[in-house]
Amino acid sequence: MEGQDDLKRSREEPEIVQFQDTARTPGWIRTWVHREFPITFEPLETENFIPLVQGWHGFSFVHPPHEEAQLWCEKAVLESQKGNPSVLLLPAVFNSIYWRSVICRGATEIRILKCPVKRPGAKKQIVSQMALVIFAGRDGLAEREDPPVFMVEPPEWENNYYKRARNLARFSIKN
């Protein structure tokens, strides 16, 4: 009987963890990213860790300071070459030099968020569109080939973005 109980537990859906907001990233985005990817490490949320200097381990998620995005992308490329994939939440500024020189040359995939994003505690959304940029090696992509780009919409983002029911009813898209 004990073995059957263990087998039954292993078939059940894993417990869904709801992440809390950090100073930079809403909890609902962190929860969604952890559901989409096998995240095991968050360099910016690790105490006594200097993420741009020390090596990352496992599959990382980072929402870096936007003004330092190029440095973080360069670090993510280096880490992916060592076998440590990562997902970065970045402003989708396609006409910037680092998007063309670092992201398009080093990313595996780009997912543009179709929804607005607000930093925790902010009254207004982040000005630019946001994207998840995945750095997990370039297998299958030619040296100068751009990574595939997708538009994604996290499920139930409206419930987390619009705090007041009247705004949810007014601005969310009805199917």
C-alpha positions as CSV (number, residue, x, y, z in Angstrom):
1,M,0.0,0.0,0.0
2,E,2.8,2.4,0.9
3,G,4.3,2.0,-2.6
4,Q,1.0,2.7,-4.3
5,D,0.6,5.9,-2.3
6,D,4.0,7.1,-3.4
7,L,3.1,6.3,-7.1
8,K,-0.2,8.1,-6.8
9,R,1.5,11.2,-5.3
10,S,4.1,11.2,-8.2
11,R,1.3,11.3,-10.8
12,E,-0.5,14.3,-9.1
13,E,0.1,17.8,-10.5
14,P,3.0,19.5,-8.7
15,E,2.0,22.2,-6.2
16,I,1.8,25.6,-7.9
17,V,3.8,28.2,-6.1
18,Q,2.7,31.8,-6.1
19,F,5.7,34.1,-6.1
20,Q,5.7,37.4,-4.2
21,D,6.6,40.7,-5.8
22,T,10.2,41.8,-5.6
23,A,11.4,45.4,-5.8
24,R,11.6,45.1,-9.6
25,T,9.3,42.3,-10.7
26,P,5.6,41.6,-10.1
27,G,4.9,38.2,-8.5
28,W,2.5,37.2,-11.2
29,I,5.3,37.4,-13.8
30,R,7.7,35.5,-11.7
31,T,5.0,32.8,-11.1
32,W,4.3,32.6,-14.9
33,V,8.0,32.4,-15.8
34,H,8.6,29.6,-13.3
35,R,5.6,27.7,-14.8
36,E,7.0,28.2,-18.4
37,F,10.6,27.3,-17.6
38,P,12.5,25.0,-15.2
39,I,13.9,28.0,-13.2
40,T,16.3,26.9,-10.4
41,F,18.2,30.2,-9.8
42,E,17.4,33.9,-9.6
43,P,20.8,35.7,-9.4
44,L,19.3,39.1,-8.4
45,E,17.3,37.5,-5.5
46,T,20.2,35.6,-4.1
47,E,21.9,37.1,-1.0
48,N,25.6,37.6,-0.9
49,F,25.9,36.9,-4.6
50,I,27.4,39.3,-7.2
51,P,25.6,38.2,-10.4
52,L,27.6,40.0,-13.0
53,V,30.9,38.7,-11.5
54,Q,30.1,35.2,-10.2
55,G,29.0,32.3,-12.3
56,W,25.4,31.4,-12.5
57,H,24.1,27.8,-12.0
58,G,21.1,26.0,-13.3
59,F,18.3,27.7,-15.3
60,S,18.2,31.4,-14.3
61,F,15.6,34.1,-14.3
62,V,16.7,37.7,-14.2
63,H,14.8,41.1,-14.5
64,P,17.8,43.3,-14.6
65,P,17.9,47.1,-14.2
66,H,16.9,48.4,-17.7
67,E,19.9,50.8,-17.9
68,E,22.3,47.8,-17.5
69,A,20.5,45.5,-19.9
70,Q,23.4,45.1,-22.3
71,L,25.7,43.9,-19.5
72,W,23.2,41.4,-18.3
73,C,22.6,40.1,-21.8
74,E,26.3,39.7,-22.4
75,K,26.6,37.8,-19.1
76,A,23.6,35.6,-20.1
77,V,25.3,34.7,-23.4
78,L,28.5,33.7,-21.6
79,E,26.5,31.6,-19.1
80,S,24.6,29.8,-21.8
81,Q,27.8,28.9,-23.5
82,K,28.8,27.2,-20.2
83,G,25.6,25.3,-20.1
84,N,23.6,27.6,-17.8
85,P,20.5,28.7,-19.7
86,S,18.6,31.8,-18.6
87,V,15.5,33.9,-19.2
88,L,15.7,37.7,-19.0
89,L,12.8,40.1,-18.8
90,L,13.9,43.1,-20.8
91,P,12.4,46.1,-22.5
92,A,11.8,45.2,-26.2
93,V,13.9,48.0,-27.7
94,F,14.6,46.4,-31.1
95,N,16.4,49.5,-32.5
96,S,19.0,49.6,-29.8
97,I,22.6,48.4,-30.5
98,Y,22.6,45.7,-27.8
99,W,19.4,44.1,-29.2
100,R,21.1,43.8,-32.7
101,S,24.6,42.9,-31.5
102,V,24.0,40.8,-28.4
103,I,20.5,39.5,-28.3
104,C,20.0,38.7,-32.0
105,R,23.4,37.0,-32.0
106,G,23.1,35.2,-28.7
107,A,19.5,34.5,-27.9
108,T,17.7,31.2,-28.5
109,E,14.2,32.7,-28.6
110,I,12.4,36.0,-27.9
111,R,8.9,36.2,-26.5
112,I,7.2,39.6,-26.7
113,L,4.6,40.2,-24.0
114,K,1.3,41.4,-25.4
115,C,0.3,42.8,-22.0
116,P,1.5,45.8,-20.1
117,V,3.9,45.4,-17.1
118,K,4.0,47.6,-14.0
119,R,6.8,47.5,-11.4
120,P,5.4,46.6,-7.9
121,G,4.1,49.8,-6.3
122,A,4.2,51.8,-9.5
123,K,1.1,53.7,-10.7
124,K,1.9,53.5,-14.4
125,Q,3.2,50.7,-16.6
126,I,6.8,50.4,-17.8
127,V,7.0,52.7,-20.9
128,S,8.3,50.1,-23.4
129,Q,6.9,46.8,-24.4
130,M,8.6,43.9,-22.5
131,A,10.0,40.7,-23.7
132,L,11.3,37.4,-22.3
133,V,14.7,36.7,-24.0
134,I,15.8,33.1,-23.7
135,F,19.5,32.3,-23.7
136,A,19.9,28.5,-24.0
137,G,22.5,28.0,-26.7
138,R,22.3,28.5,-30.4
139,D,21.9,24.9,-31.6
140,G,20.0,24.8,-34.8
141,L,20.5,28.5,-35.6
142,A,23.1,29.7,-38.1
143,E,25.7,32.2,-36.8
144,R,24.0,35.3,-38.2
145,E,20.4,34.0,-38.0
146,D,18.0,35.9,-35.8
147,P,16.3,33.9,-33.1
148,P,12.5,33.1,-33.5
149,V,10.2,35.8,-32.1
150,F,6.8,35.0,-30.6
151,M,4.0,37.1,-29.1
152,V,2.8,35.7,-25.8
153,E,0.1,36.7,-23.3
154,P,0.4,35.3,-19.8
155,P,-2.9,33.7,-18.7
156,E,-5.0,35.9,-16.5
157,W,-2.6,38.8,-16.6
158,E,-5.6,41.3,-16.4
159,N,-6.5,40.0,-12.9
160,N,-3.0,41.0,-11.7
161,Y,-2.6,44.2,-13.7
162,Y,-6.0,45.8,-13.1
163,K,-6.6,46.1,-9.4
164,R,-10.0,47.7,-9.6
165,A,-12.9,45.8,-11.0
166,R,-14.2,48.8,-13.1
167,N,-10.8,49.0,-14.9
168,L,-10.8,45.3,-15.6
169,A,-14.2,45.5,-17.1
170,R,-13.4,48.7,-19.1
171,F,-10.0,47.8,-20.5
172,S,-9.6,44.1,-20.7
173,I,-10.3,42.4,-24.1
174,K,-13.5,40.3,-24.2
175,N,-13.5,37.1,-26.2
